[in-house]
Amino acid sequence: MPPWIALALVSMQRALGDNFTLLTPGSLEHCIDASILGKNWRFEPLTFSMDKGIEAIVARSDFIRMAYVHRHGGAWIDADSILLRDPTSLLFPTGLDERLHWHSECLFASLPGNADLAEALATGLAVETHAWGNPGGIKELVARSPHQLVPISPSVCDPGYRPVYNFDSCAVMRRTDIAVSDFLLHDVSLLKLYNTWFKRTVTRDETVAEFLDEGTLLSRIFLHIQPDRGYWLGESERLIQHCG
């Protein structure tokens, strides 16, 4: 597990407490239908390469998330997300209903039984491959059914830094010359990390301790949330042992 993912998951546990559920391989079979776990999920041809075996895991996770929220309800947040504090009231100011509360396939929510998630799951099970970032054609379903949608504004995870922080500009997280206060110009509670880019460009494996010592903007954001370095080391170690 990359150190930034371990720390991001710790940030979620810290912010959400008992409302946080971490899905692991050991818990999945009790949470969603066997048809989702049993299929060999694959992407359509990609414009970039991924480590051996990772592509299948990512493709599978696209449908695990939809199947979990469809069955149990709640909100899905990708593991490569930082929670500076609990974002629930900002994301869902009037609570959840049967509509799809949608930001992207990385952040969405609903009560159990959402019709769009059900259709996307059925489409995914019926075809051999699916498009990156669009499992089961969910983006077309969202565009087709605005009356069944509660949009989550992109501003919820915009830190205010310019150029706009997104996949194309996320290399800023590796810089050591930007103060956290100059990046977090908006009072956001949620940040996306874009793990695909981080994994493709990392030069070496690091421990959590080495990562925190780097002095990158990303490492300092975690220490901005909680300055106690020992907290992050202890909690990430417990989390990694839990994931087993």
Phi and psi in degrees as a GROMACS rama.xvg file:
@    title "Ramachandran Plot"
@    xaxis  label "Phi"
@    yaxis  label "Psi"
@TYPE xy
-59.1184  146.782  PRO-2
-60.4946  -35.2682  PRO-3
-68.6032  -27.3511  TRP-4
-73.8752  -44.062  ILE-5
-57.9662  -44.0567  ALA-6
-70.2555  -36.0406  LEU-7
-62.8011  -42.3381  ALA-8
-65.1493  -37.4318  LEU-9
-62.3564  -39.7434  VAL-10
-63.2581  -34.5096  SER-11
-67.8943  -46.4497  MET-12
-60.249  -40.6633  GLN-13
-63.4189  -42.0233  ARG-14
-78.8729  -36.0588  ALA-15
-101.839  -20.3701  LEU-16
58.6324  -130.046  GLY-17
-69.1294  -11.1905  ASP-18
-83.3902  -0.917551  ASN-19
-96.2622  127.871  PHE-20
-121.416  121.661  THR-21
-98.2887  116.472  LEU-22
-80.8705  131.914  LEU-23
-127.376  162.509  THR-24
-53.5998  -34.5336  PRO-25
-71.1783  -25.0407  GLY-26
-97.8392  -15.0408  SER-27
-62.1187  -41.7924  LEU-28
-63.4113  -18.3859  GLU-29
-93.7208  -3.15466  HIS-30
-109.176  -33.2504  CYS-31
-136.468  169.401  ILE-32
-65.7757  144.703  ASP-33
-63.2537  -26.083  ALA-34
-63.8129  -31.1437  SER-35
-72.9644  -42.5686  ILE-36
-73.0254  -28.6743  LEU-37
-85.4077  -16.6159  GLY-38
-78.6174  148.026  LYS-39
-86.75  88.9542  ASN-40
-75.5332  135.349  TRP-41
-141.047  151.725  ARG-42
-89.7797  156.05  PHE-43
-63.4901  162.542  GLU-44
-50.4124  132.734  PRO-45
-97.1586  157.361  LEU-46
-87.7529  0.511783  THR-47
-141.944  164.008  PHE-48
-102.15  152.666  SER-49
-126.62  158.035  MET-50
-57.6995  150.634  ASP-51
-55.7461  128.558  LYS-52
88.7551  -22.2199  GLY-53
-71.537  -37.6425  ILE-54
-57.3609  -44.7416  GLU-55
-64.843  -37.0078  ALA-56
-65.7861  -44.7321  ILE-57
-65.2009  -43.8087  VAL-58
-60.9013  -40.8127  ALA-59
-65.3176  -39.6706  ARG-60
-66.0121  -27.9737  SER-61
-58.0173  -35.8589  ASP-62
-93.2058  -27.2615  PHE-63
-58.1479  -43.6092  ILE-64
-64.0288  -43.9087  ARG-65
-68.3695  -39.5529  MET-66
-65.432  -38.2283  ALA-67
-66.5623  -48.9797  TYR-68
-67.1779  -36.278  VAL-69
-62.555  -40.0694  HIS-70
-80.7654  -43.6527  ARG-71
-105.757  -19.1306  HIS-72
75.3374  172.712  GLY-73
111.401  -165.62  GLY-74
-118.891  138.312  ALA-75
-100.091  131.241  TRP-76
-129.252  126.947  ILE-77
-59.3328  151.475  ASP-78
-63.648  -25.8807  ALA-79
-90.5194  54.2156  ASP-80
-132.935  141.351  SER-81
-104.829  131.849  ILE-82
-105.334  115.061  LEU-83
-76.6016  -27.1538  LEU-84
-163.827  178.145  ARG-85
-64.9879  117.588  ASP-86
-93.0924  5.9569  PRO-87
-57.1359  -48.4726  THR-88
-67.5268  -28.1215  SER-89
-76.8344  -42.6009  LEU-90
-73.0976  -38.0795  LEU-91
-131.89  69.6324  PHE-92
-62.2257  -25.5899  PRO-93
-111.686  15.1683  THR-94
82.8714  -179.834  GLY-95
-92.4374  149.942  LEU-96
-134.554  -165.768  ASP-97
-74.907  -11.1333  GLU-98
-75.917  167.17  ARG-99
-91.0386  116.202  LEU-100
-85.1754  113.865  HIS-101
-130.323  126.775  TRP-102
-111.753  -49.2347  HIS-103
-170.225  -179.095  SER-104
-67.2098  -8.87516  GLU-105
-91.4233  -15.7672  CYS-106
-152.776  106.855  LEU-107
-156.614  167.781  PHE-108
-160.078  161.877  ALA-109
-173.432  164.95  SER-110
-72.4898  164.964  LEU-111
-58.9935  149.584  PRO-112
85.7289  18.1198  GLY-113
-59.407  133.681  ASN-114
-69.3219  -39.1918  ALA-115
-65.2235  -42.0764  ASP-116
-64.3901  -39.3345  LEU-117
-61.8305  -42.8834  ALA-118
-67.783  -41.0264  GLU-119
-63.7014  -39.2922  ALA-120
-64.3554  -43.1519  LEU-121
-63.8301  -41.0258  ALA-122
-63.0897  -45.5651  THR-123
-60.9386  -40.5912  GLY-124
-68.9358  -23.0413  LEU-125
-89.6017  -13.9201  ALA-126
-116.256  165.578  VAL-127
-82.1858  -37.6233  GLU-128
-136.414  164.619  THR-129
-139.779  164.375  HIS-130
-81.0951  144.47  ALA-131
-57.7865  129.06  TRP-132
76.1671  6.32544  GLY-133
-143.597  57.2555  ASN-134
-62.8985  127.361  PRO-135
64.364  20.8339  GLY-136
66.1261  30.1477  GLY-137
-61.0155  -31.9952  ILE-138
-68.3964  -36.999  LYS-139
-68.1235  -37.9878  GLU-140
-63.1383  -41.9554  LEU-141
-62.5805  -44.0404  VAL-142
-68.2618  -31.4638  ALA-143
-78.4487  -24.2212  ARG-144
-124.772  61.2931  SER-145
-61.9261  -26.0865  PRO-146
-71.2744  -16.4511  HIS-147
-102.166  16.6285  GLN-148
-124.219  141.857  LEU-149
-118.409  100.704  VAL-150
-64.788  137.823  PRO-151
-100.356  118.475  ILE-152
-62.826  138.159  SER-153
-57.0761  -21.5595  PRO-154
-66.5257  -16.279  SER-155
-64.3626  -22.5105  VAL-156
-123.99  25.9786  CYS-157
-95.0694  110.52  ASP-158
-74.9613  -6.76941  PRO-159
95.3544  -12.9085  GLY-160
-68.1073  144.906  TYR-161
-127.314  134.584  ARG-162
-65.3299  157.383  PRO-163
-51.3304  132.352  VAL-164
-77.0213  116.785  TYR-165
-156.44  -166.814  ASN-166
-57.909  -40.2357  PHE-167
-71.3486  -22.1979  ASP-168
-116.599  10.6819  SER-169
-72.2538  -7.19972  CYS-170
-60.544  -17.8157  ALA-171
-56.1111  -28.0623  VAL-172
-64.7546  -19.9591  MET-173
-91.7217  -3.00412  ARG-174
-75.5858  150.546  ARG-175
-111.301  0.382785  THR-176
-107.147  9.79247  ASP-177
-114.633  125.321  ILE-178
-72.2916  147.419  ALA-179
-56.7489  -38.5322  VAL-180
-66.5562  -24.0397  SER-181
-85.9895  -11.6671  ASP-182
-98.3252  -45.2938  PHE-183
-87.3479  70.4257  LEU-184
-81.9286  -22.0314  LEU-185
-104.379  152.986  HIS-186
-85.2249  67.1145  ASP-187
-85.4992  155.7  VAL-188
-110.061  -4.73246  SER-189
-139.626  133.937  LEU-190
-130.931  142.845  LEU-191
-96.9137  144.299  LYS-192
-105.808  -22.792  LEU-193
62.2293  63.9333  TYR-194
-59.2367  -31.7572  ASN-195
-56.2715  -45.157  THR-196
-67.8928  -43.6488  TRP-197
-60.1401  -44.2112  PHE-198
-67.0621  -35.5013  LYS-199
-74.6852  -21.6541  ARG-200
-113.562  -0.13187  THR-201
-67.3585  143.679  VAL-202
-100.21  -18.77  THR-203
-160.368  158.899  ARG-204
-75.5373  141.267  ASP-205
-130.78  150.601  GLU-206
-81.8006  167.193  THR-207
-61.1302  -41.6565  VAL-208
-61.8248  -44.7841  ALA-209
-62.5557  -40.9363  GLU-210
-62.367  -44.9521  PHE-211
-66.092  -25.8083  LEU-212
-82.4513  -9.88485  ASP-213
-67.0198  -30.1888  GLU-214
78.4374  15.751  GLY-215
-72.2955  163.057  THR-216
-56.4306  -42.722  LEU-217
-62.8147  -46.6881  LEU-218
-63.3354  -35.2886  SER-219
-74.783  -23.6381  ARG-220
-65.4436  -41.5896  ILE-221
-62.1669  -41.7961  PHE-222
-73.0888  -19.9521  LEU-223
-70.4152  -38.7344  HIS-224
-65.8839  -47.083  ILE-225
-143.337  107.226  GLN-226
-66.3887  -18.3826  PRO-227
-74.3685  104.578  ASP-228
-60.0495  -36.0013  ARG-229
-62.5804  -31.9953  GLY-230
-59.4032  -49.6488  TYR-231
-65.5593  -38.5084  TRP-232
-65.6072  -45.9959  LEU-233
-68.0986  -44.9451  GLY-234
-70.0141  -36.8747  GLU-235
-68.5593  -35.8631  SER-236
-64.4804  -41.8489  GLU-237
-63.5847  -40.1621  ARG-238
-65.5853  -44.3417  LEU-239
-62.2403  -40.244  ILE-240
-65.0393  -36.7715  GLN-241
-64.3613  -39.5512  HIS-242
-71.1695  -24.0456  CYS-243
